[in-house]
Amino acid sequence: MRLYETRAARVVPFDPPGSVVRLYVCGITPYDATHVGHAATFLTYDVLQRRLRDIGHETRCVRNITDVDDDILARAAAEGVHYLDLAAGALRTFGDDMEALGVLKPWSAPRATSAISDIRSFVGRVLESGHAYEARGSVFFDTSTAPDFGVLSGRRAEDLPPVAPDGAPEGARHPQDFVLWQKARTGEPSWDSLWGPGRPGWHVECSVLALRELGPRIDLHGGGSDLIYPHHECEMVQAEAVTGTEFVGHWMHTAMVHLDGEKMAKSTGNLEFIADLRHQHDPMAIRLALISHHYRRPWEWSTDLLVGAEEKLARWREAGAGDAALEEVRAALDDDLDIPAAVAAIDDAVARGRGVSRARGLLGVL
């Protein structure tokens, strides 16, 4: 299998060292329903897992839940609900969406709030390593001490924009320094620590949860390309500051999905929700529409895509059982997870009147 590796900026062999493949995929902040862009990302890693299992690997996929951060707290305050109640409702919808789309359940789905003790310990270790500093009740990672900060983006640290969208946070020495432990704010949840009451910074939870669940080095870390900077840059340097070893063997990122010419994102409200779509369309057709684009190329979502996917799926189902196109699909998936080529191979086999059930199974479209 060959996959594009973000850090190397090229397609390279993906050859995990053991039979168990340890994957970490950044999950959701549960304050809204699952949109098409999120689902496309999770489906990409779902097909990857299916092929790895087909090869003979066991996969252990961890997908975190960010159940405390600025976005969820702001939405909870606006709606007048407890932030954990808001999260619970969004997680129920998310679970229903993923089940409907046939996404494999993660090996582990830990919440940020389940790891407060681990996070406090981790922050203490970063401070001890000399890569962090305390300022005004918060703890910041000092990016000037991390020569590799910027390697995922292919830029020098001094050329990177500020980590926080509104500039360097209060107390930070450099614009690129990021919060490990955030000083408590009035009216927000907080936990005691050696540095005063506060809560985890956004980036710290993923490093802590990945290390806790999967060990000091994971085989593949995935997420959307919008997470390369700052989130994954921050994850990498803080984890390696603690362990002293390479955090991730292979970094993999999915391109953005657009709607009406703009990136689909919660921050802009430019969204199409899976919960709405699956009540009107066959969920397997939604799945097929979402995976029929190469994961590294941005693409435009339209509900018109579902019409073609529904027609295609009907033809595939009529084809019945059989192994036609199986090896072609395997070869396509091993070639940088080329799902469009795999879909084309199944289409061709169906056009020739051949059964394709096992080939469809690799794509999870059953």
N, C-alpha and C positions, 0 to 999 in steps of 0.2 A: 504493500500500500504506500502511495505517495500523497502527501498533503502539503499545501502551502503553509509555510511557517513564517509568522509575522516578523519575528526578530531577525531571521535570515533574509526575509523579503524574497523568498523563492520557494518553489516546490521541492521538497526533500523527502527521503524515505521516512515513513513513520513505522518504527520497528521497536515496540515496547520490549523492555528487557525480560519480562516474565509472562506467565500465562494470564495473570490478573492485570487488567488495564485500569489505572486509576485516573478518573476524569473529574474535573471540576468545571461546572458551567454556572456562570453568574445567573441567579434567579431573579425573583421579582420583589418590588416594593409594593406590598398589597394595600393600595389605597384606591384602586380603580380596576375595572375589568380588563381582561387580557385582550390586547389588540393584535391585529394581523402581523405587525412587525415582530412582536414578541414570539408569537406562535411560529413564524417562519424560522426564527433562530432555534427554538427548542426542537422543531422538527428536523432541522439539519443534524443536530447531535443525536437525535433519535435514530435516523437512518445510519449514521456512523456507528452507533452502538450495535445495531442489527447486523451490519457487515462484520464488525469485530467478533460478535458472537458466532456468526456463520463461519468465520475462520477457525474458531475454537477457543477464543479468549473468554474469560469471565470479565465482565465490566462492573466496576464500582463507580457509579456516577453520583457525585454530590452536587446538589442544587440548593443554594442557600435561600433564606427568606429574610429580607431586610425589614424587620417589623418595628424598627424605631429609627427614624431619621427626619430631616427637615420636612420633606415632602409629606410624609404620612402624618406628622404632627400638625402641619399647617392644614391639611384636609380635615383631620379630626376636629381641630378647633373651629374651622369654618362650618362644619356640620353639627357641632355641639355634641359629639360622641367621644367616648374613650378611644384612644388610639388603638388599643388591642381589640376592641369590638369592631372597629373599622377594618382592621386587618383580618379578623375572623371571617367577616362576610365576603371580602375580596378573595380570600383563600378558598372558600367554598366554590365560588364561581370559577376560579382558576383551575381547581381540581376537576370540576365538571367539564371544563373546556378541554383540558389535556386528555381526560378519559375519552371524550367524544372523538378526539382527533387520533386516538390510538397511540399516544405518546407513552413509552415505557415509564413506569414509576421509577424515580431515582432510588438509588441504594440508600441514600440518606438525604433528608431535607431539613437541616438544622436551622433554627431561628437565631438571629443576632442576640435576642434577649436571653437565649439559653446559654450564652457563652460569656456573660459579663465577667465572671471570675477568671476565665481563661484570658479574656481580653486585658483585664487589669494586669495579670501576670506577664502577658506578652509585652505590654507597654513598658513595664518595669525592666524587662530584659533588653528592650531597645535602648532605653535610657542607659543601662549598664554598659551597653556596647559602645557608647559614645556617639551614636547616630541620632540622638534626639535631645531635646532640651525642654525644660519647664518654663512657662511664661504666663503669669496672671491667671493661674488656676487651670490652664490647658497644657497639654504636652504636644509638641510638634516634632515631626521628623525633619532632620536637617539634611536637605537634599544636596548640599555642598559636600557632604561626606560620602556620597554615593556616586562613584564614577560612571556606573551603568544607568543612572537615571536619564531616560530619553532614548535608550537603545530600541525599545519597541516602536517608538515613533520615528526612529531614524534621524533624531535631532540631538544636538548638544543641549545639556540642561539649561544653559543660559539663553538658548533660543526658544525655549518652551514658554507658552503663555502662563499666567498665574494659574495655580491649581483651582482656586475658588473663582467662580465666574465674576464676582464683584471685587476682585483684587485680593491682595494679601490680607488674611484675617488678622485681627488685633493680636499683637504679641509675636507675630511671625517675623523671623529675621530676613527671610527671602520670599519673593512672590511665589516660588515653587514649593516652599515648605508646606506640609499638609498636617492636618490635625489627627493625632492618634487618640487623644482623650480630650473631649470638649467640655469646657467649664459649664456648669449648670446655668440654665436660663430660667427666669421666673415663670412659673406655671407649666414647665416641662418636666417630664420624668427624669430622674437622676438617680445615680448610685454613688455610694461612698467610695473614696479611693485615697491613696496616700497623697494625692495632689488636690484633694478637695472633691466635693460632689460634682458629678458630671455624667456624661454618657459617651459611648464610643464614637469616634469619627467614622465617616462612611467607609473609608478604604480598609480600615483595620479588620473588620469582621471577616472578610473573605480570606485573608491570609491566615487568621486564627482558625477559622472553621476548616479550611483545607488542610492545615497542618494537624489539627486535632483528629479529623476524620480519616485522612489518607496518609499521614506520615510526612517526613521532611521533604520529600520530592514527589511531585505528581507527574504522570506521563503526559497528560494533555490538559490545557486550560482553555476553555472556550467562552465566547460571549459575542455580543455585537461589536462592530468596529468602532462604535461611538464610545466604547469603554477602554480602548487602547490607551488614550490619554484623557484624563489623568488616572483613572481607576486602576488599570492593570500595571501601569508604570509604578504606581505607589505600592500596590500589592507586592510586586516583585522585590523592590529594594528593601522594604521593611521585613519581609520574610527572610531574605538572605542575610540581613543584618543580624537576625537572631540565630539562624541555623548555620551560617557560614558556608552553605552549600547551594548549588543551583536549585531554585524553587520549582521550576517547570521545565520539562524536557521539550515540550512542543506547545507553542502558542497558536491558536486558531481563532479566526474572527469572521463573522458573517457580515455581509454588506447591508446597507440600509434599504428598507422598503419605503417607497414614496406613494403619496396619495395626492392627486391634483397638483403634481409637480413639486411637492414639498415633502421633506422627511416625515415619516409617521412617528410621532412622539407625544408622550403625555404632556410634556412641557408646553407644546403648542396647541394641543387639543385637536390636532389633525389626525383623526383616528377612525378605524373601522373595527368594531369589536366582534370577537369570535362568538360570544354569547348570542349576539343578534343574528349572526350568519347561520349558526347551527340550528336555529329554530325555523329557518326558511330553506335550508339546503342540506343535502346529504353530507354529513361530516367527513366521509371518506373523499367526497369530491372536493371539499375545502382543503383537505390534506393534500390531495393530488395537485390542486392549483397552487398551493404554497410551496411544494417541493419541486415544481417543474421549472425552476430557475436556478442557475448556478449560484452557489452560496456566496461567492466572492464578487458578484456583479450586482450593483444596485438595479432595482427594477420597480416598475409602477404597478400598484395594485388597482384592479377594477373588478367589480362584481361580474362584468362580462366574462372574465376569465373562468368563472364558475360554470358558465354554460358549456364551454368547450370541455372542461374537466368532467362534468356530468355525462356528456356524450361519450367521452373517452372511457370513463369508468364503466359505463353500460356495455361497451364493446368488450372490455377486458373481462367483465364478469361472464359474459356469454361464451368466452373462449374456454372456460372450464379448467379442469386440472391438466397439469402437464409441466414438463421441464424446459420447454422451448425458451430460448433467450436467457436462461439462467447464467451461463458462463459469460455472455455478453454483458449482462447486468453487473456481475461480479467485477469484470474487467473495468467497466465504466466507473464503478464506485471506488475501485482501487486507484483510479487515475484522478486524484484530487477531488474525490467525491463528486464525480460528474453525473449528477442525478438526471439532468436533461438528456444525456446520452443513454442512460439506463431506461428512461421513459420511452425514448425513440426506439430502442431495441425491442421493448415489449410491444409497442405499436406495430412494428414490422412483423413480429411473430404472429400477432393477432390477425393482421392483414393476410397472412399466409394460412390462416385457419388452424393455428397451432395453440395448444394449451399452455398457459403461462402462470399457473397458480403459485408455483415456488418462486418464480421471478418477482411476482407481485409481492410476495411475502417479504422479500428483502427490502422493499420500499414501505412495507407496513400498510399497503393499500389492499385490504382484504374484504 
